Amino acid sequence: MIEIHDDGAFLRVDGQGLDALVAGDDDAAAAQARSPELVTAFREVRAQPLFWFELVTAGADSVLVHRGWVDDEVMGLQLALDESRWQVMVDAPDFLAAALARLVEVNPSLRSRDEAAPYAQVGLGSLTDQDDGVRREALASVGADMAWRLTCETDAAEWHVTAVDGASGPAVYSREGESFEPTTNTELFWLFATVREELMSP
């Protein structure tokens, strides 16, 4: 399945459609004809990115895996609609922070960092586990409604961050302190804005 939406501004695909899009198979010919710039840019940046990322967002009822590829000119996004369908689009690399913030549902909050209650500790992998029982137990044990894990990579470097959100507001896991440290939505946005710098710094 490859569906063309919004005058070709983005595509919706299933697994077979995604494979055809990446490979340039005949099944992707209609998308190529209707949205040649989108399809070509997505295929090229995915093949040779400066860096790429995987963002796993997890709640009580679902786990979604979003992926992106970034170079100097283009950011290709493969955004999960559910476990078997994705929205494919391209954008400018400058919009990476905004895209990540939207995916983890960074919203204005009245709670300040100093007012946030600490989250309990739990194995990080269990917060985004595909098993519903494991994930729900982990989220409940820390008192969070959702968790997310961002992994960014180049051929030479990796960068990871895990966070939770809930009634106590957002908190990012600190490997130094081995605990979740309260943060703010503004700080999260700036964290996303530093991804490239963190990866590319010597």
C-alpha positions as a printed Julia matrix, in Angstrom:
202×3 Matrix{Float64}:
  0.0    0.0     0.0
  1.23   3.47   -0.95
 -1.3    6.28   -0.46
 -0.55   9.79   -1.69
 -1.89  12.55    0.57
 -2.14  16.33    0.61
 -1.17  16.83   -3.04
  1.86  14.63   -2.62
  3.23  16.36    0.5
  3.42  13.02    2.29
  2.77   9.33    1.72
  1.23   6.64    3.87
  2.66   3.17    3.41
  2.54  -0.33    4.84
  5.54  -2.61    5.03
  5.29  -3.75    1.42
  4.81  -0.18    0.21
  7.78   1.02    2.21
 10.01  -1.67    0.72
  8.86  -0.75   -2.78
  9.45   2.94   -2.13
 12.99   2.41   -0.9
 13.87  -0.05   -3.66
 12.24   1.98   -6.45
 10.08  -0.95   -7.53
  7.21  -0.68  -10.02
  4.75  -0.56   -7.1
  6.17   2.88   -6.24
  5.82   4.27   -9.77
  2.61   6.2    -9.05
  4.15   7.85   -5.99
  7.27   8.67   -7.98
  5.14  10.27  -10.69
  2.96  12.28   -8.28
  5.66  13.24   -5.76
  9.01  12.91   -7.52
 10.88  15.33   -5.25
  9.61  13.68   -2.06
 10.3   10.12   -3.21
 13.75  10.93   -4.63
 14.83  12.97   -1.61
 13.61  10.34    0.87
 15.35   7.53   -1.0
 18.63   9.44   -1.34
 18.91  10.7     2.24
 18.02   7.27    3.57
 20.82   5.74    1.48
 23.52   8.25    2.5
 22.64  10.22    5.64
 25.03  12.18    7.82
 23.21  10.65   10.77
 20.04   8.75   11.46
 17.75   8.28   14.45
 15.21   5.95   15.97
 12.61   7.29   18.39
 10.54   4.77   20.34
  7.48   6.2    22.08
  5.6    3.98   24.5
  2.37   4.26   26.44
  0.17   1.73   28.18
 -1.5    0.63   24.96
  1.09   0.99   22.21
  4.72   1.24   21.18
  5.55   3.26   18.07
  8.94   3.26   16.33
  9.75   6.37   14.3
 12.86   6.7    12.15
 14.63   9.52   10.37
 17.68  10.19    8.21
 19.37  13.59    8.03
 21.96  15.25    5.79
 22.9   18.88    5.16
 19.89  19.55    2.94
 17.11  17.1     3.74
 15.55  15.18    6.6
 13.64  12.04    5.64
 11.0   10.92    8.14
  9.3    7.55    8.54
  6.7    8.21   11.22
  4.75   5.3    12.69
  0.97   5.55   12.53
  0.66   2.13   14.14
  2.72  -1.05   14.16
  2.32  -1.68   10.42
  1.79   1.72    8.74
  4.01   4.77    8.39
  3.81   8.33    7.14
  6.72   9.16    4.86
  7.75  12.77    4.33
 10.76  15.02    3.92
 11.56  18.32    5.56
 14.48  20.66    6.17
 17.02  19.51    8.79
 16.32  22.68   10.79
 12.95  21.19   11.76
 14.44  18.13   13.49
 13.95  19.5    17.02
 10.35  20.47   16.27
  9.61  17.06   14.77
 11.02  15.2    17.78
  9.19  17.48   20.22
  5.92  16.82   18.42
  6.44  13.06   18.45
  7.1   12.93   22.21
  4.17  15.29   22.8
  6.1   18.1    24.45
  3.35  20.47   25.54
  3.25  23.55   27.75
  3.09  22.68   31.44
  2.44  24.81   34.49
  4.57  22.57   36.68
  8.09  23.85   37.27
 11.08  21.56   37.49
 11.53  22.38   41.19
  7.98  21.24   41.92
  8.3   17.9    40.14
  8.19  14.77   42.26
 10.96  12.24   41.58
 10.19   9.18   39.5
 11.01   5.75   40.86
 13.76   3.7    39.21
 13.18   0.84   36.78
 15.04  -1.03   34.07
 15.13   1.35   31.12
 14.42  -1.28   28.48
 11.18  -2.33   30.16
  9.69   1.15   29.73
  9.51   0.69   25.95
  9.2   -3.11   25.85
  6.97  -4.53   23.12
  5.31  -6.81   25.68
  2.24  -4.96   26.99
  2.42  -6.51   30.45
  6.11  -5.72   30.95
  5.71  -2.16   29.69
  2.58  -1.37   31.69
  4.14  -2.69   34.89
  7.28  -0.61   34.3
  5.34   2.59   33.57
  3.12   2.06   36.6
  6.09   1.35   38.86
  7.72   4.7    38.04
  4.43   6.6    38.01
  4.68   7.61   34.36
  2.07   7.73   31.61
  4.56   7.36   28.77
  8.24   6.88   28.02
 10.45   7.45   25.03
 13.93   6.46   23.9
 15.89   8.38   21.27
 18.92   6.8    19.61
 20.96   8.83   17.13
 23.88   7.39   15.17
 26.58   8.14   12.64
 29.11   5.67   11.27
 31.41   6.67   14.14
 29.23   7.74   17.07
 26.04   7.02   19.01
 23.94   9.21   21.3
 21.09   8.0    23.5
 18.51   9.56   25.78
 15.58   8.02   27.66
 12.79   9.99   29.3
  9.44   9.55   31.01
  6.45  11.85   31.38
  3.39  11.86   33.58
  1.78  13.7    36.47
  5.18  14.83   37.73
  6.13  16.28   34.36
  8.98  15.23   32.06
 12.18  13.69   33.39
 15.32  12.56   31.55
 17.44   9.64   32.65
 20.9   10.65   33.84
 23.53   7.96   33.43
 25.81   9.82   35.81
 23.27   9.88   38.6
 21.55   6.67   37.47
 18.19   8.33   38.03
 15.48  10.29   36.26
 16.08  14.01   36.63
 13.16  16.46   36.26
 13.37  18.72   33.24
 11.18  21.21   31.39
  9.64  21.23   27.96
 11.93  24.08   26.94
 14.99  22.12   28.02
 13.76  19.08   26.09
 13.4   21.16   22.95
 16.96  22.44   23.32
 18.15  18.9    23.96
 16.68  17.88   20.61
 18.26  20.94   18.99
 21.74  19.76   20.07
 21.51  16.27   18.56
 23.66  17.05   15.53
 26.24  18.92   17.61
 26.49  16.01   20.06
 27.01  13.5    17.25
 29.37  15.52   15.11
 31.61  16.98   17.83
 35.15  15.52   17.88
